């Protein structure tokens, strides 16, 4: 494990910082959730015979650029010296880049350009999440990290819910959604930069060596760091194996018309959001009272596996909604303390944004794997094989989290 360096923390009361952590997570989760469904709907019209293959290519490219954005953007944020501090310049810049890129995707009909614009959008989102996540170790004391994680998790859930509802409402006019929804990131970036101003750090010494070299991009070798990464990756992958093809599952497998499928997407997302909102609070309080993180982070994937059983045994609209209800409960419980777990395994706060960026790849990398593996399984064997794979992944996620030694 790398030697931990002492880094000055400009503490901000959680009652003041928490709402802006919530806003920051909501601001990227909303367009992030909406864009996937809107792009899928756009492709259903623009490339009906190749929509799955093109959507998969978009997802893979977007996940790759998002990973680059989190690591490189996080590293650059850690090293930034400015009047606005380390994080605000990257929040503002990444928001503008993402909004402009997704808007451009809605203004062109060229499938290649749409894919490039989506990849640039995801690049900006990656840099945004790295800088935003670092606000917790920058400004929150250790005793309040769990509650800060709940604020962030609740904001993410609200964004996912709102994004799903917006996408469902605009599924028949996806261009309008692509042009409008990403600008919430710009508004949020300005609000967060004004409300949580970074400390002028122009006088701080720059990291040894000055220039960035390839080894600066290397993540830490901590065992628990990588177990936390693996647990997040497996859990999110288990969910995405089902949800990434939700629109096509409803239209191609359950044979619903596109308009009805759009309404079901909105309903399912609302269900996830409502139940997540309850479980994020309950799990956060329970975790604080127990003084433990692992029972919640490890228990959520087990419950998710149980929720997959009805969908596996009798695929239908009813069991699809039951599954999304379980997703809501488990995702809320997981997100209530997941960020606290990630902060707890950081080996060095001086590289917090970079390392949290690496850990966030555990959330974005499934976006590469799920479309490829899920699409291959669905095409070769059928959706039942996808359900079985998701169940196995959920159980594996629980086992990995329980192996973390430095966190209770």
N, C-alpha and C positions, 0 to 999 in steps of 0.2 A: 504494500500500500504506500502511496506517495506520502511524503511528509506534509502534514497539515500546517499551513502558514496562517498567521494571525492577520485578518483583514478587518479594517474598520467597518462597522456596520452602522449606517445612519438609521436607527430604529424609528419606525413610524407606528403609532398606535394602530392595532388591528381594526378597531372600529372605524378608523379613517381609511386605512389601506384596503381592507377587505372588499368594500363595494367596487373598488376600481380593479381588483383582481378578478372579481366576478364579471365586470364589464369587459375587461380585456379578453377573457376566455370566451365570453358570449360573442364578441365582435369577430373572432376568426371562425368559431364553430358554426355560426349561422351560414355564412357563405360557403364554408367548407362542406357542410351537410347538404345545402341546397344545390351546389354546383354539380355534385355527382348525379343526382336524379335529373337535373335540368339537362346535363350533357347526354345522359342516357335517352331522355325523351327527344332531344334534338337529333340524335343518331337514328332513332326509330323511324324518323321521317327522311333524314338526309341519306342514310345508308342502311335501309331495312334488311338487306341480305347479308350484310357484314357487320351489323351493329355490335354483336358480342366481341368480335375480334378487334374492332376499332376501339370500343370502350375499354377493353383489356389493355390495349397499347397505351391509351391515354392514362389509365390508372397506373401502369408500370412506370411510364415516363414521369408522371406527377409525383409518385412516391420517391423516385430516385432524386429528382430535383429538390423535393422537400427535405430529404435526408442531407443533401449537400447544404441547403440553407440552414438547417439546424446546427450542424457542426461548424461550418465556416462562419456563418453569421454569429453563432455563439462565441467563437474564438475571437472574432473581430470586435464584438461587443465587450468582451472581457478586457481587451487591449485598448479600447477607445478612451481617449483623453479629450474632454470638451467642456465647455461651459455648462452644457446640459447633462453632464455625467456620462455614464457608460451605456445606459439602456434607452433613454428617450430618443437619441438620434436614430437608433435602429428600429424602434417602434414606428416612428414617423416615416422613415424611408421605406421600410418593408410594407407598410400599409398602402402607401402611394403606388408602389410597384405592383402589388397584388391587385388593387382595385383597377388600375389601368389595364393590366393584362387580361383579367376576366371580362372586363367591358369590351376589349378588343375581340375576345373570342365570340362575343355576341354580335359583333358588327361585320363578321366575315362568314362566307359560306364555304371557304376552302377547308377541307377536313384536316390537311396537314397544318395549316396556320392555326386552326382551332386547337389542335394538339399542342403546338408550340406555346400558344398563349396560356393554355391550362398548365403546362409545365412551369412557365414563368410565374403564374399565380401561386403554384405550390411552393416554388422557391422562396417567394416572399413570405408565405405563411410559415415556412420553416424558420426563417430568420425571426419572424414575429414571435413565435412560440418560445424560442430560445431566450430572447431578451425578456419576454414577459415572465417566464418561469423563474428567471434569475432575480426578479424583484423580491421573492420570498427570502432566499438566503441573504440578500442585500439589506432588507429592511425589517425582517421578522425575527424575534428572539426564539430560541429553541423551545421554550415553553408554550409558544403560540403557533408553532408550525402546523400542528394538526388542524386547528381551527382555520388557519389560512388556507390549508389544502381544501377544506370544506367549501370556503368561499369560491375558490377556483373551480372546484368540481361542480358546484351548483351552477356557476356561470356557463361552463361547458355544456351541461345538460340543458339549460335554457336555450343556448344557441343551437344545439342539435335539434331540440323540439321545434323551435321557431323555424329553423332551416327546413325541416321536414314538412311543416305546415305550409310554408311559403312555396316550396317545391311542388307539393301536391296541388296547391291552388293555381300554379303557373305551368303545370305539366303540359298543357295544350298550347302554351305560348312561352316556350323556354327562353327565347332570345331576350324578351323583356326582363326576365329574372336575372340572366347573366349580366345584363347591362347595369341593373340597379343595385342588387344585393351586396356586392363587395365594398361599396363605399361606406358601409357602417364601420369598417376597419379604420378608415381615415378619420372619421368623427371620433371614434374611441381613442385613437392614438393621440389626437389633440387634447382630449379631455384628460387622459392619463398623464400626459406630459405636463399639463398645467396643474393637476391635482397632486401628483406625486413627483415633483421636480427632482431630478438627479442633482447630486452635489457636484459643484464645479471641481473637477479633478485634474485640471490642466497642469497643476504643480506636482502631481504624483509621478514618481519615477516609472518609466516604461519597463516592461518585462526585460530581463537579460537577453541580449542578442538583438533586440530591436526588431529586425525583420522576421516575418513568419517563415518557418522552415517546415518541411513535411512532418518532422517528428512532433511539432506542436499540435498537429491534427490527431495524433494518436490518443485514444482514450486510456484511462487508467487500467491497471491490471488487477484491481481489487476483485476478489472472488464474489463478495456480496453484491458489488456493483453489477457484475454480469448476471448474477442470479436474479436481481431485481429487473434487469433488462429482459431476461428470458421469460420471467413471469408475466410481465406486461405484454411482450410480444405474443406469447401463446394465448393469453386471455383475449386480447383484441382480435387475434387471428380467428379464434373460435367463433366470435361474434360475426366478423366480416365474412366468414365462409358462407353464412346464410344471407346477411343483409346486403352485401355488395351487389347481389343479383336480385334484390327484392322486387324491383319492377318487372323484370323478366320472369321471375318465379310466379308472380301473380298473373301475368298475361300469357306466358307460354306453357306453364305447368298447371296452374289452376284455371286457365282459360277465361280470365276476366277481361272485359273490354278495357281499353286504355283509360277511359274516363273513370270507371269504377275503380280500377287499379290505383289511379291517382288519389281517389278519396280514401282508399284503404291505406296507402302510404301515409297520408296525413293523419288518419286515425291511429295507425300503429305508432307513429312518431309521437303523437300526443299522449298515447298510453305510456310509452317509454318515459316521456318527460314527466308526467304526473307522478308515476310510481317512483321514478328516480329522485324527484324532489323530496318525497317522503323518506326514502331509504337513505339519502345522503345525510339528512339530519339525524335520523335514528342511529345509523352506523357511526357517525362522528361522535355523538354523545356516548354511545356504548364503548367506542375505542378509548375515549378520554377517561371514562370511569374504570375501564380495565387496565389502562396504562399500557395497552398493547396494540400493535398495528397488524401483526401477522394473522391473527384469527379472522380479521375482517377481509384483508387482502387475499388470504388463502381460501377463506370460506366462500367468497363470491363465485369463483370458478366452479366450485362443487355444486352450488345451487344452479348455475347456468347449465351444467351437464344434466341435472335433473329436469330442467325446463325443456331440454332437447328431446326427451323421451317421447312425449306426446306427438311432437312433430315427426319424429322418426317412425312411430307406430302407425299413425293415421294422418298423413299430410292432408290438410284441408284449410279453408279460410279460418275456421274456429281454432284449430291447433296452431296456425300461424300467429293469430292474435294472442293465444296463450303464451307462445314462445316470446313474443315481444313484451308481454307483461313481465315475464321472468327476466328478460333482458333489462327492463327498467329497474327492477329491484336489485339485481346484481350489479349493474353498471353504477347505480347511485351509491351502493355500499362500497364498491371498489374505488370510485373516484373520491369518496369522502376522505380517504386516508392514503390514497396512492401517491399523491404529490409529497405528503409527509414522509413516506417510505423512501421516495427517490432522494429527497433532501438528506435523509438520515444516512444514506449509503455514500454520499459524496465524500471523496477522500481529500479534497482541497477546495476551499471556498474561493480562492483566487481564480480558479478555472470553472466556477459554478455554471456560467452560461454554456460553455463548451460541453461540459460533462452532462448537464441537464439536456442539452441538445442531443447528445449521443443517446441518452436514455429515452428521449422522445422518439427516436427512430424506432424504438420498440412499439410505438403506436402507429408510425407511418409505414414501416416495412411490411406489415401485414397487408397494406394496400397493394404491394407488389405481388405478394405470394397468393393472397386469397383469389384474385381474379384468374391467375394462371392455374393454380391447383384446383380451385373450385370449378372453373370453366372446363378444365380437362376431365375432372371426375363426372361432372354433369353430362358432358358430351359423350364420354366413353361408357359410363355405367348408369348414370341417372342421379337424380337429386337425393335419393336415399343414401348414396355413398357420401355425398357432401355432408349430410346430417350426421352420419357415423363419424366422419373425420372430425367434425366440429366437437362432438362429444369427447373424443379421445384427447383433443387439444385442450379442452377445458380441464379435464382431470390432470393432465400433465402440468398445466399452469399452477394448479393448487400444490402439487408436489414440489415444484421448483421454489415457490415462495416459502414453503415451510423449511426449506434447506438454508435460508438466510440466517446467519449466526449472530450478527451484530445488532439485530433489531428484534425486540420481543414481539 
